[in-house]
Each structure stands twice: as structure tokens, then as C-alpha cells.
Amino acid sequence: MSKKPSDPSKWHPATLAIHGLGRLPKAHHAVSTPIMHTSNYYFDTADEVEDFMRAKGQGKVIREHEYARYGNPTQQETERKLAALEGAEKAVLYSSGMAAVLLTIMTFMKPGGHIIFTGDCYRQTRDFATNFLGKFGMDYSIADPTADAIEKAIKPSTNIIFTESPTNPYLRVLDIPAIVKVAKARRIMTIIDATLATPYNIKPIEMGVDVVLHSATKYMGGHNDLMAGVALGSAPLMTDLYKMQRMLGATPGPLTCFLLERGLKTFGMRMEHHNRAGLAIAQMLEAHPKIEKVWYPALESHPDHKIAMEQMKGFGSVISFLVKGGNAETRKFIDALDLFLITPSLGGSESLVTQMWAMSFFDYSEEYRRNIGMVDNLVRLALGLEDVDDLIADLKQALDQI
């Protein structure tokens, strides 16, 4: 029998990430959730199949699992903890962050409808809007990441506002309550990708957002060893998403879910380190004579500093900045780093570095890159779990090479 805690609403996010809203029974009284490696689940009799299908048609649940594409026990336990961490009624796990993004949009878009995306959004999200939305009879607009710009972009056919907070790579922080107010007045759905914030640092659902998305590959998994995505929100909305997910088969495997749940056990400790490291290194970089400009929401120089201080508990470990000089100086700095691996992604145990135009926007024209801010000397750091002093020393010695 499940043991109910007295008041889990008072628990810290680190505790919720480990226990969810209370203890559930596990096979053989295991402490860790077992990895249920099976593709299907058998029935004992033909009558049991008939009873199951009849109940299913009536919206009743008399047993949890029938086929792994529809979910598995390891996935179910991980979803339960993610929902508790986010403060959502329900969570749906996907095989990747982009699967979560695209299937959420596809579930709630309407033919002839209009979606507002905000600028500085993830490149693949932008590409989906540009290359595929029209095939589904959808229109879209790109608005600056402010509530005023979003409101001005609304059309009579607008039915979704899709944004990120903070954005990537310039870490713009949106005034979420203001956007929600605008959307609710017009019955427009709000969807926010909060991967860079995590539920440790911001709680969009408490501010009225309909659906929150995360690439669980990043901070939630935390070790650069899995790919997963998650959507979180009310039970009715998540039921709609679950139907689409099981149809298209974007279901994570049980080992992925096990690794993700294991990552959640250290989520609170890791986020405390990420927040401390991010602030310390952003401050160091902003004061360095070979750095032109730094974007990190905790800095007073950031355009959304005031909003960030009101909405966020911490600011994570992603820092974007301009190296003084151009492409040659920037590449020399990156190549001189010892502790940073040159690769995309973020939120893991190893520190990563990316020259944004080359890694993520190489196939775009120079003019297009310039228009969206992907200049040659833009660098994004994704700090890992190494000692902060070691990371600072490495960055300083690399800057000395320029």
C-alpha cells in the first residue's frame, strides 16, 4: 500500500525529485525503481482481455500496462516524480526534448490556426515552424521575447503562444504572468520550454502556463548519458498528449527512464552547484578585459535582470558572451580550453563550450546569422560539476592565449 506523506507541498524541490508526492510500492520492496525490460505484458485468460478492453473503452483502468509503446512501470514512476517536481497534475515522458516540443505543438494546433513563437528560440523549433507548419495548414509569427511584442503579434486565428524562458543563447527571461494574462484574455494556449531554468529555478505552472516542456536530456538527467523530453500540465491536457505519444511511438525506453530517475536523485545538489558556478563565472567574465559582453540573467547588465530576479530562484549554468576580436580570436580561446569539451547540449556533469554560429547555424547564410545575432565571436558555456575555481583558472588561461 502507498504511504501518504502529511504535506508534500512543503517539501523542497530536491526532496520532491527523490520521493515525488509519497512512497509507492515497488517489486520485491526495492528502494530504486526496477528497470522493466519488456515490450509487452501478458493476460492470464481471454476473459481478462475482454474485461480490460471493455473497461478501457469506458475510460476505466483495471490494470496499468499492456504494451511498452503505451508506457512501462519505470516510465510511470519517473513521470510521477517529474510532475511532483514541476507542481503539475501529470507528466508525459518522450524519447527526446524535440519529440516533446513537436508532439505538443501537433496535438494542440488547429488547421487555419496561428502560432506565435518568440525570437531567440531553439534552432530546431524555428526550423519546424519554417519548414513544416505550413504543411499542416498552420501560420506562424516570430515575436521579440517580450509580453508587448507577443500581444502585438496576436491575430484572430492565434491559438498557441510558444516560448522559452530563459531563451537560448541570449538567456532572455520573459514576463510570464504578463504573457499568461494576455493569453487567457483571448483563450490562447501558452506553452513554455523551460529547459534552461528547470523547475528548481522557476515554476511556470504556478504562474498560469498551460504546458511546460523540458529537454530532460539536460539538467534533469544531468550526466550527458541519456535523451528524453517531458511535457507537464493538467491531467486533461496530458491525456491528449499521451494519446498522440502512444500513436506515434515517441516513448522512452525503460533504461532511459531509470537513468533519468537516478539523475533526479541528485538534481537539487547539482542545481545548487550550477547556480553558484554560473553566477561566479559570469561575474568573472564580465570583469575580464578580453570579454566584450556577457549575457547571464543575474547580472545587472542583462536586459531582463529585473524580471529574472522577480521570477527565478537561480539562473543555471549557461553563460553566453562575446570574445573581443573576431572568428580567429574566438577559435584560439576555445582551442586553448582544457576542461571544456567542444560540443552542444548543457546541464550535464562535464563543462561544454560552443561557438554558436559554427556549431548550430553553420548552414545558414552569413546575413541570416547576423540578423539573429549569431556573430562569429559569440560563445556559449554550459558549466558542469567541476570545481568552480578550476573552471575559472581554465577560462583565464585560455583568454590569456589571445
C-alpha positions in Angstrom: 0.0 0.0 0.0 1.2 3.5 -0.8 2.2 5.5 2.3 0.9 9.1 2.0 3.1 11.9 3.4 1.5 14.5 5.6 2.1 17.6 3.4 4.4 17.2 0.5 3.6 20.7 -0.7 6.1 21.9 1.9 8.9 19.8 0.5 11.9 21.4 -1.2 12.4 20.6 -4.9 15.3 18.4 -4.0 13.1 16.2 -1.9 10.3 16.1 -4.4 12.8 15.0 -7.1 13.6 11.9 -5.0 10.2 11.0 -3.5 7.5 12.6 -5.6 4.4 13.0 -3.6 4.9 9.9 -1.5 6.0 6.3 -1.4 4.7 3.8 -4.0 5.1 0.0 -3.7 7.9 -1.5 -5.8 8.6 -5.1 -6.8 10.3 -7.0 -4.1 10.4 -3.9 -1.9 13.2 -2.4 -4.0 14.4 1.1 -3.0 15.3 2.0 -6.6 12.7 1.7 -9.3 13.3 -1.6 -11.2 14.1 -1.5 -14.9 11.1 -3.2 -16.5 12.7 -4.5 -19.7 9.8 -6.0 -21.6 8.0 -5.0 -24.7 4.6 -6.4 -23.8 2.5 -7.6 -20.8 0.5 -10.8 -20.8 -3.1 -11.6 -19.8 -4.0 -14.8 -17.9 -7.2 -15.5 -19.7 -9.3 -14.5 -22.7 -11.9 -13.1 -20.3 -9.3 -10.8 -18.8 -8.5 -9.4 -22.2 -12.2 -8.7 -22.8 -12.7 -7.1 -19.4 -9.6 -5.0 -19.9 -10.7 -3.8 -23.3 -14.3 -3.0 -22.2 -13.0 -1.0 -19.2 -10.6 0.8 -21.4 -13.4 1.8 -23.8 -15.3 3.3 -20.8 -12.2 5.2 -19.6 -11.6 3.0 -16.7 -8.2 1.5 -15.6 -8.2 -2.1 -14.3 -4.6 -2.7 -15.0 -1.7 -0.4 -15.9 0.1 -1.9 -18.8 -0.4 -3.9 -22.0 2.3 -2.8 -24.5 5.5 -0.9 -24.0 4.8 1.7 -26.6 2.0 2.8 -24.3 4.3 3.1 -21.3 6.1 1.0 -18.7 6.3 0.9 -14.9 9.8 2.6 -14.9 8.5 5.4 -17.1 5.4 5.8 -14.9 7.4 6.2 -11.7 9.7 8.8 -13.3 6.7 10.7 -14.7 5.2 10.8 -11.2 8.3 12.4 -9.7 8.7 14.9 -12.6 5.1 16.0 -12.1 5.6 16.5 -8.4 8.8 18.4 -9.0 7.1 20.8 -11.5 3.9 21.1 -9.5 1.8 19.6 -12.3 -1.1 17.2 -12.2 0.6 14.9 -14.7 3.7 14.4 -16.9 4.3 12.7 -20.2 7.8 11.5 -21.0 9.1 11.4 -24.6 12.1 9.9 -26.3 13.7 13.4 -26.7 13.2 17.0 -26.0 12.3 17.8 -29.6 9.7 14.9 -29.5 8.1 16.7 -26.6 8.2 20.0 -28.4 6.9 18.9 -31.7 4.2 16.5 -30.5 2.9 19.1 -28.1 2.5 21.6 -30.9 1.0 18.9 -33.2 -1.5 17.9 -30.6 -2.9 21.3 -29.9 -2.5 23.1 -33.3 -5.6 23.7 -35.4 -5.9 23.9 -39.2 -6.0 27.5 -40.2 -4.6 28.5 -36.8 -1.7 30.7 -35.9 1.2 30.1 -33.5 3.4 32.8 -32.0 7.0 31.8 -31.4 9.5 34.1 -29.7 12.8 35.1 -31.2 16.0 33.5 -29.9 14.2 30.2 -29.7 15.9 26.8 -30.2 17.1 26.4 -33.8 15.1 23.1 -34.4 11.9 24.7 -33.1 12.4 27.5 -35.5 13.1 25.2 -38.4 10.0 23.2 -37.7 7.9 26.4 -37.9 9.6 27.5 -41.1 9.6 24.1 -43.0 6.7 22.1 -41.7 3.9 24.1 -40.1 2.6 25.3 -43.5 2.1 21.6 -44.5 -0.4 21.3 -41.6 -2.3 24.4 -42.6 -0.8 26.5 -39.8 0.5 30.0 -39.9 3.1 31.4 -37.5 4.9 34.6 -36.4 8.2 35.3 -34.7 7.9 37.9 -32.0 10.5 39.5 -29.7 10.6 37.8 -26.3 8.5 40.5 -24.5 4.9 40.5 -23.5 4.2 43.7 -25.5 5.7 42.2 -28.7 3.7 39.0 -28.2 0.5 40.8 -27.7 1.0 42.9 -30.9 1.6 39.6 -32.9 -1.7 38.1 -31.9 -4.2 37.5 -34.8 -7.8 36.4 -34.6 -6.6 32.9 -35.6 -3.9 32.7 -32.9 -4.4 29.6 -30.7 -0.9 29.0 -29.3 1.8 31.1 -27.8 5.1 29.1 -27.7 8.1 30.5 -26.0 11.2 29.7 -24.0 12.4 31.2 -20.7 15.2 31.7 -20.5 15.9 31.6 -24.2 19.0 30.1 -25.9 21.6 31.5 -26.3 20.9 35.1 -25.1 19.1 33.9 -21.9 16.1 36.3 -22.3 13.7 36.0 -19.4 10.1 36.6 -20.2 7.5 38.2 -18.0 5.4 35.0 -17.7 2.5 36.4 -15.7 2.1 39.2 -18.2 2.1 36.8 -21.2 -0.4 34.5 -19.4 -2.7 37.4 -18.7 -2.7 38.4 -22.4 -3.3 34.8 -23.5 -6.1 33.9 -21.1 -8.0 37.1 -22.0 -8.1 35.7 -25.6 -8.3 32.0 -24.8 -4.9 31.2 -26.3 -2.9 28.3 -25.0 0.5 29.0 -23.5 3.4 26.5 -23.9 6.8 27.3 -22.4 10.1 25.4 -22.9 11.7 25.9 -19.5 14.7 23.6 -20.1 17.3 26.3 -19.2 15.5 27.2 -15.9 14.4 23.8 -14.7 11.6 23.5 -12.0 14.3 24.2 -9.4 14.6 27.8 -10.6 11.2 28.7 -12.0 7.6 27.3 -11.8 5.6 28.4 -14.9 2.5 26.4 -13.9 2.2 28.4 -10.7 2.1 31.5 -13.0 -0.8 30.0 -15.1 1.1 28.5 -18.0 -0.8 25.6 -19.6 2.0 23.3 -20.7 5.6 23.3 -19.6 8.3 21.4 -21.6 11.8 20.3 -20.7 14.6 18.5 -22.6 15.2 16.0 -19.8 18.5 15.3 -21.6 19.9 18.4 -19.9 19.7 19.3 -16.2 17.2 16.6 -15.2 19.3 13.7 -16.5 22.4 15.6 -15.5 25.1 13.3 -16.7 25.3 13.6 -20.5 24.2 10.0 -20.9 20.5 9.9 -22.0 18.0 11.6 -24.3 14.4 12.3 -23.1 11.8 15.1 -23.0 8.8 15.8 -20.8 5.6 17.7 -21.0 3.8 18.7 -17.8 0.4 20.2 -17.1 -3.2 19.4 -16.2 -4.5 15.9 -16.4 -6.9 16.6 -19.3 -4.1 18.2 -21.4 -1.6 15.5 -20.6 -4.2 12.8 -21.6 -4.4 14.4 -25.1 -0.6 14.4 -25.3 -0.5 10.8 -24.2 -2.8 9.7 -26.9 -0.6 11.4 -29.6 2.5 10.0 -28.0 1.3 6.4 -27.9 0.1 6.7 -31.5 3.5 7.9 -32.9 5.6 5.8 -30.6 7.9 8.6 -29.2 8.1 6.6 -25.9 11.4 6.5 -23.9 12.8 3.1 -23.1 12.9 1.7 -19.6 16.7 2.1 -19.2 16.4 5.8 -20.2 13.7 6.3 -17.6 15.8 4.5 -15.0 18.8 6.8 -15.7 16.6 9.9 -15.7 15.0 8.9 -12.3 18.5 8.2 -11.0 19.6 11.7 -12.2 16.7 13.3 -10.3 18.1 11.9 -7.0 21.0 14.4 -7.2 19.0 17.1 -9.0 18.8 19.5 -6.1 22.5 19.3 -5.2 23.5 19.7 -8.8 21.3 22.7 -9.4 22.8 24.4 -6.3 26.2 23.9 -7.8 25.1 25.0 -11.3 23.6 28.2 -9.9 26.7 29.1 -7.8 29.1 28.3 -10.6 27.1 30.2 -13.2 27.0 33.4 -11.1 30.7 33.3 -10.2 31.9 32.7 -13.7 29.5 35.2 -15.3 30.8 37.9 -12.9 34.4 36.9 -13.7 33.9 37.1 -17.4 32.1 40.4 -17.3 35.1 41.9 -15.5 37.6 40.4 -17.8 39.3 42.9 -20.3 39.2 40.4 -23.2 35.4 39.9 -23.0 33.2 42.4 -24.8 29.8 41.5 -23.4 28.2 38.8 -21.2 24.6 37.5 -21.0 23.5 36.0 -17.7 20.2 37.0 -16.0 21.7 37.5 -12.6 23.9 40.3 -14.0 22.5 43.9 -13.7 23.7 44.4 -17.3 21.2 41.8 -18.6 18.2 43.3 -20.3 15.7 41.1 -18.3 17.6 41.3 -15.0 14.6 42.8 -13.1 12.2 40.2 -14.4 14.6 37.4 -13.7 15.2 38.5 -10.1 11.4 38.5 -9.5 10.7 35.1 -11.1 13.7 32.9 -10.7 15.3 31.3 -7.7 18.6 30.8 -9.5 20.0 31.2 -13.0 21.6 28.0 -14.0 25.0 27.3 -15.7 24.6 28.6 -19.2 26.5 31.8 -20.0 26.8 33.5 -23.4 29.4 36.1 -24.2 31.3 37.9 -26.9 35.1 37.5 -27.1 36.9 40.7 -28.1 38.0 40.3 -31.7 36.6 38.0 -34.3 36.5 34.5 -35.5 40.3 33.8 -35.2 40.5 35.1 -31.6 37.4 33.2 -30.6 38.6 29.9 -32.0 42.0 30.4 -30.4 40.3 30.9 -27.0 38.1 27.8 -27.4 41.0 25.6 -28.5 43.1 26.7 -25.5 40.5 25.4 -23.0 41.4 22.2 -21.1 38.3 21.4 -19.1 35.6 22.4 -21.6 34.5 19.9 -24.3 33.5 21.4 -27.7 30.0 20.1 -28.2 26.4 21.2 -27.9 24.0 20.5 -25.0 24.1 21.6 -21.4 23.2 20.7 -17.8 25.5 17.7 -17.5 28.4 16.8 -15.3 31.1 17.9 -17.9 31.6 21.5 -18.9 30.9 22.3 -22.6 31.7 25.1 -24.9 30.1 26.1 -28.2 30.9 28.7 -30.9 27.3 29.2 -31.7 27.4 30.1 -35.4 29.7 27.2 -36.3 28.0 24.5 -34.2 24.4 25.3 -34.7 24.0 27.8 -37.6 26.8 26.9 -40.0 24.4 26.1 -42.8 22.7 29.5 -42.7 23.9 32.5 -44.8 26.1 35.0 -43.0 23.4 37.7 -43.4 20.8 35.5 -41.8 23.1 34.6 -38.9 23.9 38.3 -38.4 20.2 39.2 -38.3 19.5 36.7 -35.5 22.6 37.6 -33.5 24.8 34.6 -34.4 28.0 36.6 -34.8 31.5 35.0 -35.1 32.6 35.8 -31.6 29.6 34.6 -29.7 30.4 31.8 -27.3 28.1 29.7 -25.0 29.4 28.0 -22.0 27.4 25.2 -20.3 29.2 24.6 -17.0 29.4 21.2 -15.5 30.1 20.0 -12.0 33.8 20.6 -11.8 35.3 22.8 -9.1 34.5 26.4 -9.8 38.0 27.7 -9.1 39.4 25.2 -11.6 36.9 26.3 -14.3 37.8 30.0 -13.7 41.5 29.2 -13.9 41.0 27.4 -17.2 39.0 30.2 -18.7 41.5 32.8 -17.6 44.5 30.9 -19.1 42.6 30.4 -22.4 41.8 34.1 -22.6 45.5 34.8 -22.0 46.3 32.9 -25.2 44.5 35.6 -27.3 
